[in-house]
Amino acid sequence: MDDDEDAREAVAAVLESCGAEVVAAAGAAGALESLQRARPDVIVSDISMPAMDGHQLIRCIRTLDAERGGKTPAAALTAYATSADRTRALLAGFQVYLAKPFDPSELVTLVAHLAGRPSA
């Protein structure tokens, strides 16, 4: 999820080109709604979003039962690229952190790894 439409479409296009089924959300509220309908294999979230940022979102998700998505592996994809930003994202509940601009092959590899599948 990402509040920026171009960024959201770029991430979706990269993952779909490798066979992933992507459900894109325009922000945290949309992501939480989507999570109620279906549990994804992996969550990819921007950190900087209005209303509820990615740190708040992942902390909210981590309070859910596993059946409702609380244990879903998650990747932070963000322009915040310092080591402190990485640490903050991991402490919030993300398993991996990838700085923008990202290398598409690295994104695919990370998502495949989180999903427990070999990368494309």
Biotite code that builds the C-alpha atoms (Angstrom):
import biotite.structure as struc

atoms = struc.array([
    struc.Atom([0.000, 0.000, 0.000], chain_id="A", res_id=1, res_name="MET", atom_name="CA", element="C"),
    struc.Atom([1.075, 3.496, -0.754], chain_id="A", res_id=2, res_name="ASP", atom_name="CA", element="C"),
    struc.Atom([-0.807, 6.776, -0.808], chain_id="A", res_id=3, res_name="ASP", atom_name="CA", element="C"),
    struc.Atom([1.049, 7.803, -3.980], chain_id="A", res_id=4, res_name="ASP", atom_name="CA", element="C"),
    struc.Atom([-0.748, 6.318, -6.984], chain_id="A", res_id=5, res_name="GLU", atom_name="CA", element="C"),
    struc.Atom([2.329, 6.196, -9.246], chain_id="A", res_id=6, res_name="ASP", atom_name="CA", element="C"),
    struc.Atom([4.408, 4.439, -6.585], chain_id="A", res_id=7, res_name="ALA", atom_name="CA", element="C"),
    struc.Atom([1.579, 2.003, -5.847], chain_id="A", res_id=8, res_name="ARG", atom_name="CA", element="C"),
    struc.Atom([1.197, 1.176, -9.540], chain_id="A", res_id=9, res_name="GLU", atom_name="CA", element="C"),
    struc.Atom([4.959, 0.726, -9.986], chain_id="A", res_id=10, res_name="ALA", atom_name="CA", element="C"),
    struc.Atom([5.207, -1.764, -7.110], chain_id="A", res_id=11, res_name="VAL", atom_name="CA", element="C"),
    struc.Atom([2.134, -3.634, -8.346], chain_id="A", res_id=12, res_name="ALA", atom_name="CA", element="C"),
    struc.Atom([3.510, -3.804, -11.900], chain_id="A", res_id=13, res_name="ALA", atom_name="CA", element="C"),
    struc.Atom([6.855, -5.194, -10.741], chain_id="A", res_id=14, res_name="VAL", atom_name="CA", element="C"),
    struc.Atom([5.233, -7.890, -8.605], chain_id="A", res_id=15, res_name="LEU", atom_name="CA", element="C"),
    struc.Atom([2.556, -8.778, -11.168], chain_id="A", res_id=16, res_name="GLU", atom_name="CA", element="C"),
    struc.Atom([5.220, -9.162, -13.868], chain_id="A", res_id=17, res_name="SER", atom_name="CA", element="C"),
    struc.Atom([6.571, -12.047, -11.793], chain_id="A", res_id=18, res_name="CYS", atom_name="CA", element="C"),
    struc.Atom([3.193, -13.700, -11.338], chain_id="A", res_id=19, res_name="GLY", atom_name="CA", element="C"),
    struc.Atom([2.109, -12.223, -8.026], chain_id="A", res_id=20, res_name="ALA", atom_name="CA", element="C"),
    struc.Atom([-1.545, -11.451, -7.412], chain_id="A", res_id=21, res_name="GLU", atom_name="CA", element="C"),
    struc.Atom([-1.579, -7.901, -6.064], chain_id="A", res_id=22, res_name="VAL", atom_name="CA", element="C"),
    struc.Atom([-4.290, -6.093, -4.140], chain_id="A", res_id=23, res_name="VAL", atom_name="CA", element="C"),
    struc.Atom([-3.254, -2.449, -3.918], chain_id="A", res_id=24, res_name="ALA", atom_name="CA", element="C"),
    struc.Atom([-4.591, -0.085, -1.276], chain_id="A", res_id=25, res_name="ALA", atom_name="CA", element="C"),
    struc.Atom([-4.398, 3.703, -1.370], chain_id="A", res_id=26, res_name="ALA", atom_name="CA", element="C"),
    struc.Atom([-3.518, 3.989, 2.303], chain_id="A", res_id=27, res_name="GLY", atom_name="CA", element="C"),
    struc.Atom([-3.679, 2.378, 5.711], chain_id="A", res_id=28, res_name="ALA", atom_name="CA", element="C"),
    struc.Atom([-7.475, 2.429, 6.000], chain_id="A", res_id=29, res_name="ALA", atom_name="CA", element="C"),
    struc.Atom([-7.810, 0.697, 2.640], chain_id="A", res_id=30, res_name="GLY", atom_name="CA", element="C"),
    struc.Atom([-5.194, -1.855, 3.640], chain_id="A", res_id=31, res_name="ALA", atom_name="CA", element="C"),
    struc.Atom([-7.052, -2.709, 6.845], chain_id="A", res_id=32, res_name="LEU", atom_name="CA", element="C"),
    struc.Atom([-10.302, -3.083, 4.883], chain_id="A", res_id=33, res_name="GLU", atom_name="CA", element="C"),
    struc.Atom([-8.599, -5.392, 2.376], chain_id="A", res_id=34, res_name="SER", atom_name="CA", element="C"),
    struc.Atom([-7.161, -7.456, 5.207], chain_id="A", res_id=35, res_name="LEU", atom_name="CA", element="C"),
    struc.Atom([-10.688, -8.075, 6.514], chain_id="A", res_id=36, res_name="GLN", atom_name="CA", element="C"),
    struc.Atom([-11.722, -9.547, 3.138], chain_id="A", res_id=37, res_name="ARG", atom_name="CA", element="C"),
    struc.Atom([-8.701, -11.724, 2.393], chain_id="A", res_id=38, res_name="ALA", atom_name="CA", element="C"),
    struc.Atom([-5.369, -12.544, 3.984], chain_id="A", res_id=39, res_name="ARG", atom_name="CA", element="C"),
    struc.Atom([-2.397, -11.810, 1.724], chain_id="A", res_id=40, res_name="PRO", atom_name="CA", element="C"),
    struc.Atom([0.809, -13.836, 1.690], chain_id="A", res_id=41, res_name="ASP", atom_name="CA", element="C"),
    struc.Atom([2.867, -10.650, 2.140], chain_id="A", res_id=42, res_name="VAL", atom_name="CA", element="C"),
    struc.Atom([2.205, -7.002, 2.957], chain_id="A", res_id=43, res_name="ILE", atom_name="CA", element="C"),
    struc.Atom([4.302, -4.306, 1.269], chain_id="A", res_id=44, res_name="VAL", atom_name="CA", element="C"),
    struc.Atom([3.774, -0.878, 2.787], chain_id="A", res_id=45, res_name="SER", atom_name="CA", element="C"),
    struc.Atom([5.099, 2.621, 2.436], chain_id="A", res_id=46, res_name="ASP", atom_name="CA", element="C"),
    struc.Atom([5.990, 4.317, 5.722], chain_id="A", res_id=47, res_name="ILE", atom_name="CA", element="C"),
    struc.Atom([5.033, 7.916, 4.932], chain_id="A", res_id=48, res_name="SER", atom_name="CA", element="C"),
    struc.Atom([1.244, 8.016, 4.558], chain_id="A", res_id=49, res_name="MET", atom_name="CA", element="C"),
    struc.Atom([-1.284, 10.558, 5.817], chain_id="A", res_id=50, res_name="PRO", atom_name="CA", element="C"),
    struc.Atom([-3.657, 9.835, 8.720], chain_id="A", res_id=51, res_name="ALA", atom_name="CA", element="C"),
    struc.Atom([-1.958, 6.557, 9.690], chain_id="A", res_id=52, res_name="MET", atom_name="CA", element="C"),
    struc.Atom([1.663, 5.955, 8.721], chain_id="A", res_id=53, res_name="ASP", atom_name="CA", element="C"),
    struc.Atom([3.206, 2.586, 7.975], chain_id="A", res_id=54, res_name="GLY", atom_name="CA", element="C"),
    struc.Atom([4.586, 2.176, 11.504], chain_id="A", res_id=55, res_name="HIS", atom_name="CA", element="C"),
    struc.Atom([1.124, 2.680, 12.999], chain_id="A", res_id=56, res_name="GLN", atom_name="CA", element="C"),
    struc.Atom([-0.417, 0.398, 10.392], chain_id="A", res_id=57, res_name="LEU", atom_name="CA", element="C"),
    struc.Atom([1.927, -2.522, 11.032], chain_id="A", res_id=58, res_name="ILE", atom_name="CA", element="C"),
    struc.Atom([1.536, -2.151, 14.796], chain_id="A", res_id=59, res_name="ARG", atom_name="CA", element="C"),
    struc.Atom([-2.248, -2.291, 14.298], chain_id="A", res_id=60, res_name="CYS", atom_name="CA", element="C"),
    struc.Atom([-1.934, -5.375, 12.084], chain_id="A", res_id=61, res_name="ILE", atom_name="CA", element="C"),
    struc.Atom([0.336, -7.091, 14.618], chain_id="A", res_id=62, res_name="ARG", atom_name="CA", element="C"),
    struc.Atom([-2.453, -6.848, 17.239], chain_id="A", res_id=63, res_name="THR", atom_name="CA", element="C"),
    struc.Atom([-4.721, -9.028, 15.076], chain_id="A", res_id=64, res_name="LEU", atom_name="CA", element="C"),
    struc.Atom([-5.046, -12.785, 15.507], chain_id="A", res_id=65, res_name="ASP", atom_name="CA", element="C"),
    struc.Atom([-3.004, -14.850, 13.065], chain_id="A", res_id=66, res_name="ALA", atom_name="CA", element="C"),
    struc.Atom([-6.189, -15.937, 11.248], chain_id="A", res_id=67, res_name="GLU", atom_name="CA", element="C"),
    struc.Atom([-7.001, -12.287, 10.620], chain_id="A", res_id=68, res_name="ARG", atom_name="CA", element="C"),
    struc.Atom([-3.530, -11.454, 9.273], chain_id="A", res_id=69, res_name="GLY", atom_name="CA", element="C"),
    struc.Atom([-1.639, -10.501, 12.405], chain_id="A", res_id=70, res_name="GLY", atom_name="CA", element="C"),
    struc.Atom([1.316, -12.719, 11.528], chain_id="A", res_id=71, res_name="LYS", atom_name="CA", element="C"),
    struc.Atom([1.470, -11.816, 7.820], chain_id="A", res_id=72, res_name="THR", atom_name="CA", element="C"),
    struc.Atom([5.071, -11.124, 6.764], chain_id="A", res_id=73, res_name="PRO", atom_name="CA", element="C"),
    struc.Atom([5.578, -7.470, 5.880], chain_id="A", res_id=74, res_name="ALA", atom_name="CA", element="C"),
    struc.Atom([8.076, -5.322, 4.013], chain_id="A", res_id=75, res_name="ALA", atom_name="CA", element="C"),
    struc.Atom([8.558, -1.590, 4.521], chain_id="A", res_id=76, res_name="ALA", atom_name="CA", element="C"),
    struc.Atom([9.235, 0.179, 1.237], chain_id="A", res_id=77, res_name="LEU", atom_name="CA", element="C"),
    struc.Atom([10.194, 3.760, 1.982], chain_id="A", res_id=78, res_name="THR", atom_name="CA", element="C"),
    struc.Atom([12.186, 6.848, 1.091], chain_id="A", res_id=79, res_name="ALA", atom_name="CA", element="C"),
    struc.Atom([13.321, 7.070, 4.717], chain_id="A", res_id=80, res_name="TYR", atom_name="CA", element="C"),
    struc.Atom([16.719, 5.483, 4.255], chain_id="A", res_id=81, res_name="ALA", atom_name="CA", element="C"),
    struc.Atom([18.833, 5.974, 7.365], chain_id="A", res_id=82, res_name="THR", atom_name="CA", element="C"),
    struc.Atom([19.878, 3.165, 9.669], chain_id="A", res_id=83, res_name="SER", atom_name="CA", element="C"),
    struc.Atom([17.639, 4.688, 12.368], chain_id="A", res_id=84, res_name="ALA", atom_name="CA", element="C"),
    struc.Atom([14.684, 4.568, 9.946], chain_id="A", res_id=85, res_name="ASP", atom_name="CA", element="C"),
    struc.Atom([15.439, 0.909, 9.196], chain_id="A", res_id=86, res_name="ARG", atom_name="CA", element="C"),
    struc.Atom([15.623, 0.074, 12.897], chain_id="A", res_id=87, res_name="THR", atom_name="CA", element="C"),
    struc.Atom([12.359, 1.897, 13.593], chain_id="A", res_id=88, res_name="ARG", atom_name="CA", element="C"),
    struc.Atom([10.569, -0.012, 10.804], chain_id="A", res_id=89, res_name="ALA", atom_name="CA", element="C"),
    struc.Atom([11.846, -3.372, 12.030], chain_id="A", res_id=90, res_name="LEU", atom_name="CA", element="C"),
    struc.Atom([10.927, -2.583, 15.640], chain_id="A", res_id=91, res_name="LEU", atom_name="CA", element="C"),
    struc.Atom([7.417, -1.571, 14.527], chain_id="A", res_id=92, res_name="ALA", atom_name="CA", element="C"),
    struc.Atom([6.858, -5.076, 13.126], chain_id="A", res_id=93, res_name="GLY", atom_name="CA", element="C"),
    struc.Atom([8.168, -5.220, 9.557], chain_id="A", res_id=94, res_name="PHE", atom_name="CA", element="C"),
    struc.Atom([10.415, -8.181, 8.712], chain_id="A", res_id=95, res_name="GLN", atom_name="CA", element="C"),
    struc.Atom([12.335, -6.406, 5.948], chain_id="A", res_id=96, res_name="VAL", atom_name="CA", element="C"),
    struc.Atom([13.077, -2.855, 4.891], chain_id="A", res_id=97, res_name="TYR", atom_name="CA", element="C"),
    struc.Atom([13.762, -1.616, 1.379], chain_id="A", res_id=98, res_name="LEU", atom_name="CA", element="C"),
    struc.Atom([14.686, 1.983, 0.576], chain_id="A", res_id=99, res_name="ALA", atom_name="CA", element="C"),
    struc.Atom([13.280, 3.854, -2.417], chain_id="A", res_id=100, res_name="LYS", atom_name="CA", element="C"),
    struc.Atom([14.202, 4.058, -5.154], chain_id="A", res_id=101, res_name="PRO", atom_name="CA", element="C"),
    struc.Atom([14.212, 0.283, -5.136], chain_id="A", res_id=102, res_name="PHE", atom_name="CA", element="C"),
    struc.Atom([15.759, -2.256, -7.469], chain_id="A", res_id=103, res_name="ASP", atom_name="CA", element="C"),
    struc.Atom([12.822, -4.234, -8.909], chain_id="A", res_id=104, res_name="PRO", atom_name="CA", element="C"),
    struc.Atom([14.690, -7.537, -8.708], chain_id="A", res_id=105, res_name="SER", atom_name="CA", element="C"),
    struc.Atom([15.478, -6.904, -5.045], chain_id="A", res_id=106, res_name="GLU", atom_name="CA", element="C"),
    struc.Atom([11.797, -6.195, -4.328], chain_id="A", res_id=107, res_name="LEU", atom_name="CA", element="C"),
    struc.Atom([10.768, -9.426, -6.052], chain_id="A", res_id=108, res_name="VAL", atom_name="CA", element="C"),
    struc.Atom([13.403, -11.415, -4.154], chain_id="A", res_id=109, res_name="THR", atom_name="CA", element="C"),
    struc.Atom([12.361, -9.958, -0.787], chain_id="A", res_id=110, res_name="LEU", atom_name="CA", element="C"),
    struc.Atom([8.653, -10.564, -1.375], chain_id="A", res_id=111, res_name="VAL", atom_name="CA", element="C"),
    struc.Atom([9.274, -14.101, -2.604], chain_id="A", res_id=112, res_name="ALA", atom_name="CA", element="C"),
    struc.Atom([11.430, -14.790, 0.445], chain_id="A", res_id=113, res_name="HIS", atom_name="CA", element="C"),
    struc.Atom([8.748, -13.438, 2.804], chain_id="A", res_id=114, res_name="LEU", atom_name="CA", element="C"),
    struc.Atom([6.147, -15.575, 1.029], chain_id="A", res_id=115, res_name="ALA", atom_name="CA", element="C"),
    struc.Atom([8.353, -18.654, 1.417], chain_id="A", res_id=116, res_name="GLY", atom_name="CA", element="C"),
    struc.Atom([8.732, -19.098, -2.323], chain_id="A", res_id=117, res_name="ARG", atom_name="CA", element="C"),
    struc.Atom([11.735, -19.106, -4.625], chain_id="A", res_id=118, res_name="PRO", atom_name="CA", element="C"),
    struc.Atom([12.117, -15.774, -6.422], chain_id="A", res_id=119, res_name="SER", atom_name="CA", element="C"),
    struc.Atom([11.194, -15.469, -10.081], chain_id="A", res_id=120, res_name="ALA", atom_name="CA", element="C"),
])
